[in-house]
Amino acid sequence: MNQLDIEGAAGLSVRGARQVPGATQAYDKLVSDGVAAKLLDKDPTLWGPAAEAESKIRLGWVDTHRRSRELVPRLAELRKELTARGLDHVVLAGMGGSSLAPEVITATLGVALTILDTTDPHQIRRALGDRLSRTVVVVASKSGSTVETDSHRRAYLTAFEDAGLDNIGGRFVVITDPGSPFEGTAREMGAHVVLADPEVGGRYSALTAFGLVPSALAGVNIAELLDQAEEFYASLGGDTGNPALALGAALGAAALSGRDKVALISDGTGITGLGDWAEQLIAESTGKDGRGILPVVVETPTSPGAIGSDVLTVTYGGSLGPDAVPGGGVTPHLAVNGPLGAQFLAWEFATAIAGRVIGINPFDQPNVAESKENTNRILENGLPSSQPSFTEGAIEVYTSGSATTVFDAVHELVTAAEPGGYVAVMAYLDRIGDAAAADVRPAIAAQTGRSVTFGWGPRFLHSTGQYHKGGPQEGAFLQITGVVTDDLPVPGRPFTFGELIAAQAGGDRQALSGRHRPLLHLHLTDRSAGIAQLVKALQKG
Ligand SMILES: O=P(O)(O)OC[C@H]1O[C@](O)(CO)[C@@H](O)[C@@H]1O
């Protein structure tokens, strides 16, 4: 470690922070304003008067890990009860902050958990067909009004009833805020109910019931995560030896100096998938008022997009020894290493700090509602009819440009993004069955040298979706949808999952085109053939 590196408690270190241009000045200003201690003290004035009311009720994450302790014995008991009933397959239904942390936790610790954060009927059908009689469904929604999650609950309820299973209510565990619509529904169903910490927003909720309940039921030792957070907490109030303060200062200062894309890359040292969780935290927290930091999850240290003139390269992983070379194969601006429980708290603290540095309120998400409203309107009135501009193989192309091939249409889109802008690939597909669609990201990034993000729809709507609409208006958007060959009704609702996902995609197209953003829609009439054709066309150039 050298003087640019800061090691805090719990073995969490941030290397490189002070070499990021502007970071030292930002850090010194934070110190002279006493921000670290004030944040630890939950001071709601740190983000200005306009953000104060929201901040007042959103700072519980600072020490929520302490209140979460009471969950440890309770969840051990519940797990015992469920396994005694033979319910050993845990399915988590939840969007954004209600499922991303358990995904990282279980992936990192090698524990099986089935996650439903989709409305793709094929993916949902596959989950419903998997060990149904042994399934316990964790329904996680802070607001208790998220359409995707409620639809999953309905689908499982009907599947359990159709299979003639007993004690159906007891096959559900509902996590929600006290008094939310889901609390009443859960009690009526006879579900197990775990009320969440209401003073913690979804994306800051890793160490609340949202992160811990599904993880514990799946078999994770959650006490260990809480211990790591508690140990790291000791570093948070200080002006020295505070890696989270350094991380926040560097993220904020980099964005102000033009490195406003953050490539998030695993260094391969034992933490899996933190990038997807941090992506939501950073994008939804900072992408507003025409400002923000764009997180770009990059597959490996050598994948396209890891470095660039407007990119802050950040690697993450488990604790590293003092002489270790960080980065896992790339030279990062910042390397964040340490145990997972400490990482969650460090990134949350750093994001709140970066929000202050760039001058936004890190606790609201003012532009998320728009696509949801468009979706509801489409579900009521139907999608406006449209004809493809042309069809190539298994791909229908909807473009306002003049291209006549898929490759040219993508090229046209990419060149329409502002210099220093980005391309967002948004795939409303089955993220297991259609996993190869993720290859589109590196293929476009390699061709263009631009920052390219990839998100599964509708999951990204609860993450980078906020940034797309609220952040700097410099994105170009590639939306990919796919044929539905085996649709599934949403029980008790006047639409199917296939109609819902189409309406979500259509609603987001309306939100983006309303902002006059470049948008290309590709519809796959045969999913696997279409993906293979698209990736091949892009790779060939
Ligand atoms: O937990 P809920 O209320 O279902 O919300 C899920 C996600 O949707 C959002 O509220 C908005 O997209 C996220 O901030 C949140 O994590």
The ligand as an SDF file (V2000), in Angstrom:
LIG
                    3D

 16 16  0  0  0  0  0  0  0  0999 V2000
  -39.1670   -2.7750   -3.4720 O   0  0  0  0  0  0  0  0  0  0  0  0
  -40.0960   -2.1790   -4.4560 P   0  0  0  0  0  0  0  0  0  0  0  0
  -40.9630   -1.1120   -3.8520 O   0  0  0  0  0  0  0  0  0  0  0  0
  -40.9040   -3.2400   -5.1400 O   0  0  0  0  0  0  0  0  0  0  0  0
  -39.2580   -1.4410   -5.5550 O   0  0  0  0  0  0  0  0  0  0  0  0
  -38.3230   -2.1200   -6.3570 C   0  0  0  0  0  0  0  0  0  0  0  0
  -37.4220   -1.1420   -7.0420 C   0  0  0  0  0  0  0  0  0  0  0  0
  -38.2100   -0.1830   -7.7470 O   0  0  0  0  0  0  0  0  0  0  0  0
  -37.7260    1.1280   -7.4780 C   0  0  0  0  0  0  0  0  0  0  0  0
  -38.4780    1.6920   -6.4590 O   0  0  0  0  0  0  0  0  0  0  0  0
  -37.8850    2.0820   -8.5860 C   0  0  0  0  0  0  0  0  0  0  0  0
  -37.4270    1.5910   -9.7710 O   0  0  0  0  0  0  0  0  0  0  0  0
  -36.3140    0.8680   -6.9990 C   0  0  0  0  0  0  0  0  0  0  0  0
  -35.7420    1.9700   -6.3740 O   0  0  0  0  0  0  0  0  0  0  0  0
  -36.5510   -0.3020   -6.1320 C   0  0  0  0  0  0  0  0  0  0  0  0
  -35.3860   -0.9410   -5.7250 O   0  0  0  0  0  0  0  0  0  0  0  0
  1  2  2  0
  2  3  1  0
  2  4  1  0
  2  5  1  0
  5  6  1  0
  6  7  1  0
  7  8  1  0
  7 15  1  0
  8  9  1  0
  9 10  1  0
  9 11  1  0
  9 13  1  0
 11 12  1  0
 13 14  1  0
 13 15  1  0
 15 16  1  0
M  END
$$$$
